[in-house]
Amino acid sequence: MTPAEPRAFLRALLDAAIASAVPSARSVAPFLPPPPKGRTLVLGAGKAGGAMAAAVEAAWPPDASLSGLVVTRYDYVPPAFAALQRDGRARIEVVEAAHPVPDEAGRRAAERILALAASGLTADDLVLCLVSGGASSLLALPAPGVTLEEKQAINRALLRSGAAIDEMNCVRKHLSAIKGGRLGARCAPAKVVTLVVSDVPGDAPEVIGSGPTVPDRTTCADALAILSRYGIEIGAQARAGLESGSFETPKPGDARFAGHAVHVVATPHQALRAAADRARALGIAAHVLSDEMEGESREVGKVHAALARSVGRRGEPFARPCVILSGGETTVTLKAAGGRGGRATEFLLGAALALQGEPGVWALAADTDGIDGVEDNAGALVTPDTLARAKAQGLNARELLDRHDAYTFFERLGDLVMTGPTFTNVNDFRALLVP
């Protein structure tokens, strides 16, 4: 069978992927330890931070000690938990700050979180740390001598550079007073249990949110090499801290991390598996390529287009009808200013140009956090007649791609995908339907 409504079918797969990755009391409860003899402090950051705090609040015994502070993106506090806070019934405080470029609200939140970690914790206490994608920007506490304005400039440069997420986070860790294991070390001697929602290829806890509670294998020398590789300038104080090693992060084997535990509660693969299950339930074969795809977005789009053409024309490597799924974190290296769009729309415009109107092929790509870059869309949709409709409107797809203006392209066609806040983040979602 083939879907009668390809748009609705692909959107159903995206919705299934997102729903599977939203933290809940049910998904978090298996990873929570019993209440300690002392107090329980909740600290955290990320785009899933509000949902994670709500899940812990619901799963933790009502008569047990619980307090803390979590920072999430503006508008990313789930409405039900926001109502609890307004009524004074929430034990965990959730505040909001900017992403992807940090702001003063994020700096204040990070300062408060670090102060709570240093507030006389003992070996009888428990710290629950809630970390998800976005924490790198939301925990905006610069290293000594580095200003928030400098961190903002470096962050913007990294986002434009095409650097991979592990490279960006290596730099962020070493220019931070809280990331790269520093928060976890500050919590000693309390027991620390970190719950993470992964938004990175490989699900490495030290990369997710720049690993504020786990020891770091990367070095100041690594950070300097990355900055040099992408031609990113930094100030004299930041350079001195990196070159001298005074900004070095805590390393594996550090006694302050003894007894700490890390649990991954949601992953990109889990989301893709949920989408595949939904497709099969609707009668369409589903194939998950990988949840770890990286590279330049438009080039990854070309590769996916070539695969879809092969399926459509030869039935290889998959028989049609089928849907091809992938995830990971692609990048966009900005070579022109003034365009609008993010990884998902750039992937799709690259794929549309490579497909050249291939009969029957549909594609949807989106970021599972509901934000493609810094725009109001999660992603967009490519149809078999995308290029024909664009030509009829006088849109030059190649020119818009070269300007990194894929948002305008899909907006004019009415093919942007809007989800609003999703309260999670397991990164890129891509689905190509070949009926």
C-alpha distance (Angstrom), angle and dihedral (degrees) to the residues before:
residue distance angle dihedral
M1 . . .
T2 3.81 . .
P3 3.79 126.5 .
A4 3.79 113.1 -92.4
E5 3.80 89.1 -147.4
P6 3.84 110.8 33.8
R7 3.81 92.9 -176.6
A8 3.79 92.5 54.8
F9 3.80 91.3 42.9
L10 3.81 94.1 54.1
R11 3.79 92.3 43.9
A12 3.82 89.4 51.7
L13 3.80 89.0 56.2
L14 3.81 92.1 50.4
D15 3.79 91.1 48.3
A16 3.82 90.7 50.3
A17 3.80 91.1 50.5
I18 3.80 93.1 50.4
A19 3.82 94.5 44.0
S20 3.80 91.0 53.7
A21 3.80 91.4 55.2
V22 3.81 100.8 47.4
P23 3.83 107.4 107.3
S24 3.79 114.9 -119.6
A25 3.78 137.2 174.7
R26 3.81 87.6 -101.5
S27 3.82 94.7 53.2
V28 3.80 95.3 42.1
A29 3.83 100.5 42.2
P30 3.85 96.8 75.8
F31 3.81 89.9 60.2
L32 3.80 98.3 48.0
P33 3.83 117.5 102.3
P34 3.80 120.3 -139.9
P35 3.80 116.1 -84.1
P36 3.83 110.8 -80.6
K37 3.79 128.8 -123.9
G38 3.80 88.7 -105.3
R39 3.78 130.9 36.3
T40 3.78 131.1 -48.6
L41 3.79 117.9 -132.1
V42 3.81 121.7 -168.5
L43 3.80 117.8 -154.7
G44 3.76 127.2 169.7
A45 3.77 155.1 130.9
G46 3.79 140.6 -156.3
K47 3.77 144.8 87.6
A48 3.80 88.8 -76.7
G49 3.81 90.7 45.9
G50 3.79 96.0 102.4
A51 3.80 93.1 49.7
M52 3.81 91.6 44.6
A53 3.80 91.6 51.2
A54 3.80 90.4 49.1
A55 3.82 90.2 49.7
V56 3.81 93.3 50.8
E57 3.80 91.1 45.2
A58 3.82 90.3 54.0
A59 3.81 95.6 43.1
W60 3.83 98.4 44.0
P61 3.82 116.3 90.6
P62 3.83 109.0 -94.9
D63 3.79 92.7 -133.0
A64 3.81 95.5 48.7
S65 3.82 126.0 95.5
L66 3.80 113.2 -91.7
S67 3.80 132.7 159.2
G68 3.77 138.6 136.0
L69 3.78 150.7 114.0
V70 3.81 132.0 -90.6
V71 3.81 127.7 179.5
T72 3.79 123.1 -150.9
R73 3.80 137.9 168.9
Y74 3.79 120.0 -73.0
D75 3.84 109.4 -81.0
Y76 3.81 92.3 12.5
V77 3.79 99.0 110.2
P78 3.83 107.1 107.4
P79 3.83 109.2 -114.6
A80 3.82 94.6 -122.2
F81 3.80 91.7 53.3
A82 3.80 91.6 44.1
A83 3.80 87.3 56.6
L84 3.82 90.0 51.8
Q85 3.79 89.5 53.0
R86 3.81 93.1 48.8
D87 3.79 90.2 51.1
G88 3.80 92.4 48.4
R89 3.80 92.4 -118.3
A90 3.81 98.3 115.3
R91 3.78 117.0 98.3
I92 3.82 93.3 -164.3
E93 3.80 119.3 61.6
V94 3.81 116.5 -138.2
V95 3.80 119.7 -165.7
E96 3.80 131.7 -178.6
A97 3.80 134.5 -126.1
A98 3.81 141.4 161.3
H99 3.79 130.2 -69.1
P100 3.04 140.8 -140.3
V101 3.82 92.1 8.8
P102 3.82 111.1 41.5
D103 3.79 123.0 -122.0
E104 3.79 139.5 -166.4
A105 3.83 91.8 -87.8
G106 3.81 89.1 59.3
R107 3.79 91.3 48.3
R108 3.82 91.4 52.0
A109 3.82 91.7 47.0
A110 3.80 92.4 49.8
E111 3.81 90.6 48.5
R112 3.82 90.9 51.9
I113 3.83 92.2 46.6
L114 3.80 92.1 51.6
A115 3.81 90.1 47.9
L116 3.81 91.0 52.2
A117 3.80 89.7 51.9
A118 3.79 88.7 54.6
S119 3.81 94.8 46.5
G120 3.79 99.6 111.4
L121 3.82 100.7 -73.1
T122 3.81 114.9 -179.8
A123 3.79 136.5 -161.8
D124 3.81 88.0 -95.6
D125 3.81 91.9 61.3
L126 3.79 131.0 87.7
V127 3.81 127.1 -145.7
L128 3.79 117.2 -160.2
C129 3.80 108.8 -161.7
L130 3.81 117.1 -163.4
V131 3.80 112.7 -160.7
S132 3.80 130.5 175.5
G133 3.79 139.6 151.6
G134 3.77 112.8 -57.1
A135 3.80 94.6 40.9
S136 3.80 90.2 109.9
S137 3.81 90.6 66.8
L138 3.79 97.7 31.5
L139 3.83 94.5 54.2
A140 3.80 92.5 61.5
L141 3.80 104.1 169.3
P142 3.82 108.9 136.7
A143 3.79 123.5 -145.9
P144 3.83 116.5 -99.5
G145 3.79 110.9 -67.6
V146 3.82 94.1 16.1
T147 3.81 116.4 107.8
L148 3.78 127.6 -141.0
E149 3.80 88.6 -119.1
E150 3.81 90.2 56.3
K151 3.79 91.6 48.4
Q152 3.81 89.1 50.7
A153 3.81 91.3 51.9
I154 3.80 92.8 47.8
N155 3.80 90.6 47.5
R156 3.81 91.6 52.3
A157 3.79 90.8 48.4
L158 3.81 91.9 50.3
L159 3.81 91.2 49.6
R160 3.83 90.7 52.3
S161 3.79 95.3 43.0
G162 3.80 101.4 72.4
A163 3.81 91.0 -122.0
A164 3.80 116.0 159.3
I165 3.80 118.1 -109.0
D166 3.82 94.0 -106.4
E167 3.81 89.8 52.7
M168 3.79 93.0 49.1
N169 3.77 91.7 48.0
C170 3.80 92.8 48.3
V171 3.81 88.8 60.0
R172 3.80 92.9 42.3
K173 3.82 91.9 52.4
H174 3.76 94.5 52.6
L175 3.80 94.5 48.5
S176 3.81 92.7 48.6
A177 3.79 135.4 90.2
I178 3.83 93.3 -154.5
K179 3.83 110.8 28.9
G180 3.81 129.5 74.1
G181 3.80 94.2 54.4
R182 3.79 96.4 -49.5
L183 3.80 94.1 116.5
G184 3.81 91.8 49.8
A185 3.79 91.7 48.9
R186 3.80 90.9 49.9
C187 3.84 90.3 57.0
A188 3.84 93.6 63.5
P189 2.99 130.7 155.6
A190 3.82 90.9 26.7
K191 3.79 119.8 89.8
V192 3.80 111.1 -103.7
V193 3.81 124.1 -153.4
T194 3.80 113.7 -175.3
L195 3.80 121.2 -160.2
V196 3.79 114.6 -165.1
V197 3.78 137.6 -169.9
S198 3.79 104.9 -154.7
D199 3.78 123.1 -133.0
V200 3.80 97.7 163.3
P201 3.82 134.7 85.2
G202 3.80 108.4 -96.5
D203 3.84 94.8 16.8
A204 3.82 92.6 -111.3
P205 3.85 107.8 176.0
E206 3.81 91.5 -148.5
V207 3.82 89.7 60.6
I208 3.82 99.7 40.9
G209 3.80 106.8 96.0
S210 3.84 87.9 -13.1
G211 3.82 89.7 -67.8
P212 3.82 102.1 -90.8
T213 3.82 93.7 -178.9
V214 3.81 104.0 34.1
P215 3.82 130.2 74.6
D216 3.79 115.9 -98.6
R217 3.81 127.5 -129.6
T218 3.79 95.4 -168.2
T219 3.80 122.3 89.9
C220 3.78 142.5 -146.1
A221 3.80 86.9 -104.7
D222 3.81 89.4 57.1
A223 3.80 90.5 51.9
L224 3.81 91.8 50.2
A225 3.80 90.9 49.4
I226 3.83 91.3 52.2
L227 3.79 92.4 49.1
S228 3.80 89.5 50.0
R229 3.81 92.9 46.5
Y230 3.79 92.3 57.0
G231 3.80 96.7 35.9
I232 3.81 94.8 -117.5
E233 3.80 115.6 162.6
I234 3.80 121.1 -143.8
G235 3.78 133.2 -173.7
A236 3.79 126.3 -94.8
Q237 3.84 95.1 -104.0
A238 3.81 92.6 50.4
R239 3.80 92.1 46.9
A240 3.80 92.0 47.7
G241 3.80 91.2 51.4
L242 3.78 91.9 51.4
E243 3.79 96.8 42.0
S244 3.80 93.5 47.7
G245 3.80 93.4 45.3
S246 3.80 92.0 -125.3
F247 3.82 88.2 125.3
E248 3.80 92.5 56.0
T249 3.81 117.2 138.9
P250 3.84 127.8 -129.5
K251 3.81 110.7 -85.6
P252 3.84 135.2 -143.0
G253 3.77 110.4 -77.9
D254 3.79 94.2 38.5
A255 3.82 106.3 144.0
R256 3.80 91.7 -136.4
F257 3.81 89.1 74.0
A258 3.81 95.7 53.2
G259 3.81 111.0 132.1
H260 3.80 94.5 11.7
A261 3.81 117.3 140.2
V262 3.82 132.0 -157.8
H263 3.82 124.9 -161.0
V264 3.80 125.8 -175.7
V265 3.82 107.7 -144.8
A266 3.81 100.4 178.2
T267 3.81 132.6 19.1
P268 3.81 140.4 -179.3
H269 3.80 90.1 -110.9
Q270 3.79 90.7 54.6
A271 3.81 89.5 54.2
L272 3.81 93.5 48.7
R273 3.80 90.3 48.0
A274 3.81 89.9 53.2
A275 3.81 90.0 51.1
A276 3.81 90.9 48.9
D277 3.80 91.0 50.4
R278 3.79 90.0 50.8
A279 3.82 91.8 50.6
R280 3.81 92.4 50.0
A281 3.79 90.6 48.3
L282 3.81 86.6 56.2
G283 3.80 90.7 51.2
I284 3.82 100.8 -101.1
A285 3.81 124.1 120.8
A286 3.80 111.6 -121.2
H287 3.80 129.8 -155.9
V288 3.81 123.4 -168.3
L289 3.80 109.9 -152.5
S290 3.80 98.6 -174.5
D291 3.78 142.1 -47.1
E292 3.82 91.4 -142.7
M293 3.81 103.8 65.4
E294 3.78 115.4 144.3
G295 3.80 135.2 168.6
E296 3.79 139.0 87.4
S297 3.81 108.1 -26.6
R298 3.81 97.4 -131.4
E299 3.81 91.7 48.0
V300 3.79 92.1 49.9
G301 3.82 85.9 50.7
K302 3.80 90.4 56.0
V303 3.80 91.7 51.5
H304 3.80 92.1 50.6
A305 3.80 90.2 48.2
A306 3.82 91.1 52.7
L307 3.79 90.3 51.5
A308 3.82 92.4 49.1
R309 3.83 90.8 49.7
S310 3.80 90.8 51.6
V311 3.80 91.4 50.8
G312 3.80 91.8 46.9
R313 3.79 96.7 46.4
R314 3.80 103.9 32.5
G315 3.79 107.4 14.3
E316 3.82 88.9 -119.5
P317 2.96 137.0 165.9
F318 3.83 86.1 -2.2
A319 3.78 131.1 25.2
R320 3.79 117.2 -119.1
P321 2.95 138.2 -85.9
C322 3.78 94.9 54.5
V323 3.77 144.5 122.3
I324 3.80 121.6 -127.9
L325 3.81 116.5 -148.5
S326 3.79 132.5 -167.3
G327 3.77 141.4 161.9
G328 3.78 141.3 178.9
E329 3.78 130.6 105.9
T330 3.78 120.5 -66.1
T331 3.79 123.4 -173.0
V332 3.79 138.7 -134.4
T333 3.79 117.5 -145.6
L334 3.80 104.6 -155.3
K335 3.80 111.6 -136.2
A336 3.80 96.0 161.3
A337 3.79 133.6 40.3
G338 3.76 130.7 -133.3
G339 3.79 101.4 42.1
R340 3.78 126.9 122.9
G341 3.77 126.6 -139.0
G342 3.77 145.5 73.1
R343 3.77 141.2 -127.9
A344 3.81 95.9 -65.7
T345 3.79 98.1 51.8
E346 3.82 92.2 41.9
F347 3.83 89.2 51.9
L348 3.80 90.5 50.3
L349 3.78 96.1 47.7
G350 3.80 90.0 49.7
A351 3.81 89.2 49.0
A352 3.82 93.2 47.3
L353 3.81 92.0 53.0
A354 3.80 90.8 48.9
L355 3.82 93.3 46.5
Q356 3.83 91.6 52.6
G357 3.79 92.2 -161.3
E358 3.80 95.9 -46.3
P359 3.83 104.7 -169.0
G360 3.78 115.7 -102.0
V361 3.83 99.8 0.6
W362 3.81 117.3 132.0
A363 3.80 126.5 178.8
L364 3.79 136.6 -171.3
A365 3.79 125.0 -173.3
A366 3.79 127.4 176.9
D367 3.75 143.5 154.0
T368 3.79 109.2 -109.9
D369 3.81 91.2 -136.0
G370 3.80 88.6 66.8
I371 3.81 93.7 -115.6
D372 3.79 123.5 100.5
G373 3.79 102.5 -161.1
V374 3.80 105.0 -46.8
E375 3.81 97.9 -35.4
D376 3.81 131.6 108.2
N377 3.81 95.0 -109.7
A378 3.79 129.6 82.8
G379 3.79 92.5 -148.5
A380 3.79 141.0 -61.4
L381 3.79 146.1 -104.9
V382 3.82 133.3 -110.5
T383 3.81 118.4 -154.1
P384 3.82 129.9 -171.6
D385 3.81 89.2 -99.6
T386 3.82 98.7 43.0
L387 3.81 95.2 115.0
A388 3.82 93.0 42.4
R389 3.80 91.8 52.2
A390 3.80 90.5 46.0
K391 3.81 91.9 51.7
A392 3.80 90.8 50.0
Q393 3.83 88.2 56.0
G394 3.79 93.4 47.5
L395 3.81 93.8 -110.1
N396 3.80 116.1 152.0
A397 3.80 103.7 -148.8
R398 3.82 95.3 -169.0
E399 3.80 93.0 49.3
L400 3.80 92.7 48.2
L401 3.81 91.3 48.7
D402 3.80 91.0 51.1
R403 3.82 88.5 51.3
H404 3.84 90.7 48.8
D405 3.79 87.4 -121.3
A406 3.80 101.0 133.9
Y407 3.82 91.3 133.9
T408 3.81 90.6 65.3
F409 3.80 90.8 47.7
F410 3.80 95.2 54.4
E411 3.80 94.2 36.2
R412 3.80 90.6 57.9
L413 3.82 89.7 50.3
G414 3.82 93.0 48.4
D415 3.79 90.3 -121.1
L416 3.81 103.1 120.3
V417 3.81 114.7 125.4
M418 3.81 114.1 -135.3
T419 3.81 122.5 -169.0
G420 3.79 103.5 156.4
P421 3.84 117.5 -144.2
T422 3.81 110.5 -13.3
F423 3.85 97.4 -174.0
T424 3.80 91.3 -134.6
N425 3.80 141.2 67.5
V426 3.80 126.0 -154.1
N427 3.78 92.2 149.7
D428 3.81 131.7 -127.2
F429 3.79 122.2 19.9
R430 3.80 120.1 -170.1
A431 3.81 129.5 176.1
L432 3.82 128.2 177.4
L433 3.79 117.1 -170.4
V434 3.81 118.0 -155.4
P435 3.85 106.5 -177.9
